[in-house]
Amino acid sequence: MKTSAFYHFLTSTLLISLTATVLQLYAQNPNPCNTRDFGKNEHTGRYYNLRGISLYVEHYGKGQPLVLLHGNGGSIGSFSCQIPYFEKEYHVIAIDSRAQGKSADPSDTLSFDMMADDVSTLLDSLHLDSCYVIGWSDGGITGLLLAIRHPDKVKRLAITGANLKPDSSSLYPNDLNWMKQEYARLGNLSQTPETKNQRKLLGLDLLEPRIRAADLRQIHCPALVIGGDHDVIPPAHTLLIAQSIPRAFLWILPNSSHATLMDYHKKFNTTVDDFFRDKLSPN
């Protein structure tokens, strides 16, 4: 299977299925940039006790702070194509979002608001007043809410594969129906901690986000809104997000899946870097 086609299949499945089999498949198939143990680096990894959980974070490089926010069921390792590039000029703050990666969360509730507030509290604990942000998929949603709820914390925001609500306008109907069926199936299984966590994560994308296009008018930092033309998020929805943010650029990558940052990792990195450095032209 070609790399682009493989990641289209893989990331679509990761968005709608959190089963151990799929996660193992993700770990076993080589990422085009997986040269280091990102997400498992004992030399740079640290736990922060905040807001009732122990949030796992890895730090790389020096310079302006850059926060990386992964997608549903992912981890810091999702950014193995980005960390080696950005650590050369930035202080990269790679986060395992709550209930994912090494950031265990045994509670029954989970929301994007909670995750956005986690990032804000982490930045406070690091004595950082603002940062650049890259968010992928659910991480993009968290980035949007961080910019809405804590506008002083975001200098510039780059998101890819985000959506505003869990319906057929932002997710293809077949994927949405599959999610509902899988959520019900998980509910009928023995509720082990692992199964409960998988269902909680899947439920997050079935019930949230609930962001209105009008809410995006509150985002005053520059934003780069990215999607693939074969994304699991319809390009028309990505366009809506970009049109609703006052200072936004739109970038739709051709022949790209939900994994734009892997399918086009070199172009993704340099373009996002140019955006952070205010080198993009609106024309």
C-alpha positions as CSV (number, residue, x, y, z in Angstrom):
1,M,0.0,0.0,0.0
2,K,1.4,3.5,-0.9
3,T,2.3,5.7,2.1
4,S,-0.4,8.3,1.4
5,A,-3.1,5.6,1.0
6,F,-1.9,3.8,4.1
7,Y,-2.1,6.9,6.3
8,H,-5.5,7.7,4.9
9,F,-6.7,4.3,6.0
10,L,-4.8,4.5,9.3
11,T,-5.7,7.9,10.5
12,S,-9.3,7.5,9.5
13,T,-9.4,4.4,11.6
14,L,-7.6,6.0,14.5
15,L,-10.2,8.8,14.5
16,I,-13.1,6.4,14.7
17,S,-11.6,3.3,16.3
18,L,-9.5,3.2,19.5
19,T,-9.1,-0.6,19.6
20,A,-5.9,-2.1,20.7
21,T,-5.5,-3.8,17.4
22,V,-5.4,-0.5,15.5
23,L,-3.1,1.1,18.0
24,Q,-0.7,-1.9,17.6
25,L,-0.9,-1.6,13.9
26,Y,0.1,2.1,14.2
27,A,3.1,1.2,16.3
28,Q,4.2,-1.6,14.0
29,N,4.1,0.2,10.7
30,P,7.0,2.7,10.3
31,N,6.3,6.4,10.5
32,P,8.3,8.1,7.7
33,C,10.1,10.2,10.4
34,N,10.3,7.8,13.3
35,T,13.9,8.1,14.2
36,R,13.7,8.6,18.0
37,D,11.5,7.3,20.9
38,F,9.3,10.3,21.1
39,G,6.7,9.8,23.8
40,K,9.1,7.3,25.6
41,N,12.0,9.6,26.3
42,E,13.0,9.3,29.9
43,H,15.6,12.1,29.5
44,T,13.2,14.8,28.5
45,G,9.9,13.4,29.8
46,R,8.3,14.8,33.0
47,Y,5.0,14.5,34.8
48,Y,3.1,17.6,36.0
49,N,0.4,17.2,38.6
50,L,-2.4,19.5,37.7
51,R,-6.2,19.6,37.6
52,G,-6.5,16.2,39.2
53,I,-4.3,14.3,36.7
54,S,-0.6,13.6,36.1
55,L,0.1,15.2,32.7
56,Y,3.0,13.7,30.8
57,V,5.1,16.2,28.8
58,E,8.4,16.0,26.8
59,H,10.6,19.0,26.2
60,Y,12.9,19.5,23.2
61,G,15.1,22.4,22.1
62,K,15.4,26.0,23.0
63,G,13.7,29.2,21.8
64,Q,10.2,30.4,21.6
65,P,7.7,27.9,23.2
66,L,5.8,25.7,20.8
67,V,3.0,23.4,22.1
68,L,2.2,20.2,20.2
69,L,-1.3,18.7,20.6
70,H,-2.1,15.2,19.1
71,G,-5.3,13.6,18.0
72,N,-7.7,11.2,19.6
73,G,-6.0,8.0,20.8
74,G,-2.6,9.4,19.8
75,S,0.4,10.5,21.8
76,I,3.6,12.6,21.6
77,G,4.9,10.1,19.1
78,S,2.3,11.4,16.6
79,F,4.7,14.3,16.1
80,S,7.8,12.4,15.2
81,C,7.9,14.2,11.9
82,Q,7.7,17.6,13.5
83,I,9.9,17.4,16.7
84,P,13.3,17.0,15.0
85,Y,12.5,20.0,12.7
86,F,11.1,22.4,15.3
87,E,13.5,21.6,18.2
88,K,16.3,23.3,16.2
89,E,14.7,26.8,16.7
90,Y,11.9,26.4,19.3
91,H,11.3,25.1,22.8
92,V,9.0,22.2,21.8
93,I,6.5,21.2,24.5
94,A,5.0,17.9,23.4
95,I,2.0,16.8,25.5
96,D,0.2,13.5,26.0
97,S,-3.4,14.8,26.4
98,R,-5.4,13.5,29.4
99,A,-6.6,9.9,29.1
100,Q,-4.1,9.3,26.3
101,G,-0.4,8.3,26.0
102,K,1.1,8.4,29.5
103,S,-1.4,10.9,30.9
104,A,-3.8,8.5,32.7
105,D,-7.2,9.9,33.7
106,P,-9.4,7.4,35.6
107,S,-12.4,9.8,35.8
108,D,-15.6,9.2,33.8
109,T,-15.7,12.6,32.1
110,L,-13.7,14.0,29.3
111,S,-14.1,17.2,27.3
112,F,-12.2,19.5,25.0
113,D,-12.7,22.3,27.4
114,M,-10.9,20.3,30.1
115,M,-8.0,19.6,27.7
116,A,-7.7,23.2,26.7
117,D,-7.7,24.2,30.4
118,D,-5.0,21.6,31.0
119,V,-2.7,23.3,28.5
120,S,-3.3,26.7,30.0
121,T,-2.6,25.4,33.5
122,L,0.6,23.7,32.2
123,L,1.8,26.9,30.7
124,D,1.2,28.7,34.0
125,S,3.3,26.1,35.8
126,L,6.1,26.6,33.2
127,H,5.8,30.4,33.7
128,L,5.1,30.9,30.0
129,D,2.6,33.7,29.1
130,S,2.1,32.6,25.5
131,C,3.2,30.1,22.9
132,Y,2.9,28.9,19.4
133,V,0.5,25.9,18.9
134,I,0.3,23.0,16.4
135,G,-2.8,20.9,16.8
136,W,-3.8,17.8,14.8
137,S,-7.4,16.5,14.7
138,D,-8.7,16.5,18.3
139,G,-5.5,18.5,19.1
140,G,-6.7,21.1,16.6
141,I,-10.0,21.3,18.4
142,T,-8.2,21.8,21.7
143,G,-6.1,24.5,20.1
144,L,-9.2,26.3,18.9
145,L,-10.7,26.2,22.4
146,L,-7.4,27.3,24.0
147,A,-7.4,30.4,21.7
148,I,-11.0,31.1,22.6
149,R,-10.9,30.4,26.4
150,H,-7.4,31.6,27.0
151,P,-6.6,34.0,24.2
152,D,-3.5,35.4,25.9
153,K,-1.8,32.0,25.8
154,V,-1.7,31.6,22.0
155,K,0.7,33.7,19.8
156,R,-0.1,31.8,16.6
157,L,-2.2,28.7,15.9
158,A,-1.7,26.0,13.3
159,I,-4.4,23.3,13.1
160,T,-5.0,20.4,10.8
161,G,-8.0,18.1,10.6
162,A,-10.1,19.9,13.2
163,N,-13.9,20.1,13.3
164,L,-16.5,22.2,15.1
165,K,-19.3,19.7,15.8
166,P,-20.0,15.9,15.7
167,D,-22.4,15.7,12.8
168,S,-22.6,14.9,9.1
169,S,-21.5,18.4,8.2
170,S,-18.0,17.9,9.7
171,L,-17.7,14.1,9.5
172,Y,-18.7,11.8,6.7
173,P,-21.9,9.9,7.5
174,N,-20.4,6.5,7.1
175,D,-17.7,7.3,9.6
176,L,-20.2,8.9,12.0
177,N,-22.4,5.8,11.9
178,W,-19.5,3.5,12.5
179,M,-18.5,5.5,15.5
180,K,-21.9,5.2,17.0
181,Q,-21.9,1.4,16.4
182,E,-18.5,1.0,17.9
183,Y,-19.4,3.2,21.0
184,A,-22.4,0.9,21.6
185,R,-20.3,-2.2,21.1
186,L,-17.8,-1.0,23.6
187,G,-20.6,-0.4,26.1
188,N,-21.6,-4.0,25.9
189,L,-18.2,-5.3,26.8
190,S,-16.8,-6.0,30.2
191,Q,-15.9,-2.6,31.5
192,T,-12.2,-3.0,32.2
193,P,-10.2,0.3,32.7
194,E,-8.9,0.0,29.2
195,T,-12.4,-0.5,27.6
196,K,-13.8,2.3,29.7
197,N,-11.0,4.6,28.5
198,Q,-11.5,3.6,24.9
199,R,-15.2,4.3,25.1
200,K,-14.6,7.6,26.9
201,L,-12.3,8.7,24.1
202,L,-14.7,7.6,21.4
203,G,-17.6,9.3,23.2
204,L,-15.6,12.5,23.2
205,D,-15.8,12.7,19.4
206,L,-19.4,11.6,19.3
207,L,-20.6,14.2,21.7
208,E,-18.2,17.1,21.1
209,P,-17.0,19.6,20.1
210,R,-19.9,22.1,20.2
211,I,-18.2,25.1,18.7
212,R,-20.2,27.6,16.7
213,A,-18.7,29.3,13.7
214,A,-19.5,32.6,15.5
215,D,-17.4,31.5,18.5
216,L,-14.3,31.5,16.2
217,R,-14.7,35.3,15.8
218,Q,-13.2,35.5,19.3
219,I,-9.9,34.1,18.1
220,H,-7.7,37.2,17.5
221,C,-4.3,35.5,17.0
222,P,-3.3,34.6,13.4
223,A,-4.3,31.0,12.5
224,L,-3.3,28.6,9.8
225,V,-6.2,26.2,9.1
226,I,-5.0,23.0,7.3
227,G,-6.7,20.0,5.8
228,G,-6.2,17.2,3.2
229,D,-8.4,16.9,0.1
230,H,-9.0,13.3,1.2
231,D,-9.3,14.1,4.9
232,V,-11.9,12.5,7.1
233,I,-13.0,16.1,7.7
234,P,-14.7,17.5,4.5
235,P,-12.7,20.3,3.0
236,A,-15.9,22.5,3.0
237,H,-15.9,22.3,6.8
238,T,-12.2,23.2,7.0
239,L,-13.0,26.2,4.8
240,L,-15.8,27.2,7.2
241,I,-13.3,27.2,10.1
242,A,-10.9,29.4,8.2
243,Q,-13.5,31.8,7.0
244,S,-14.8,32.2,10.6
245,I,-11.4,33.2,12.2
246,P,-10.7,36.8,11.5
247,R,-6.9,36.4,10.8
248,A,-6.8,33.0,9.2
249,F,-5.0,31.4,6.3
250,L,-6.4,28.3,4.6
251,W,-4.2,25.5,3.2
252,I,-5.7,22.4,1.6
253,L,-3.1,19.8,0.6
254,P,-3.7,17.8,-2.6
255,N,-3.7,14.0,-2.5
256,S,-3.5,14.1,1.3
257,S,-5.3,12.2,4.0
258,H,-6.1,13.2,7.6
259,A,-2.4,12.9,8.3
260,T,-1.3,16.0,6.4
261,L,1.7,16.4,8.8
262,M,3.0,12.9,7.7
263,D,1.9,12.8,4.1
264,Y,3.6,16.2,3.5
265,H,5.9,16.4,6.5
266,K,8.6,18.5,4.9
267,K,6.3,21.0,3.3
268,F,4.1,21.0,6.4
269,N,7.0,21.8,8.7
270,T,8.5,24.6,6.5
271,T,5.1,26.2,5.8
272,V,4.0,26.2,9.5
273,D,7.4,27.6,10.4
274,D,7.0,30.3,7.8
275,F,3.6,31.1,9.3
276,F,5.0,31.3,12.8
277,R,7.7,33.7,11.5
278,D,5.0,35.8,9.7
279,K,6.4,35.0,6.3
280,L,3.2,33.9,4.7
281,S,1.5,36.2,2.2
282,P,-2.3,36.4,2.0
283,N,-2.0,36.6,-1.8
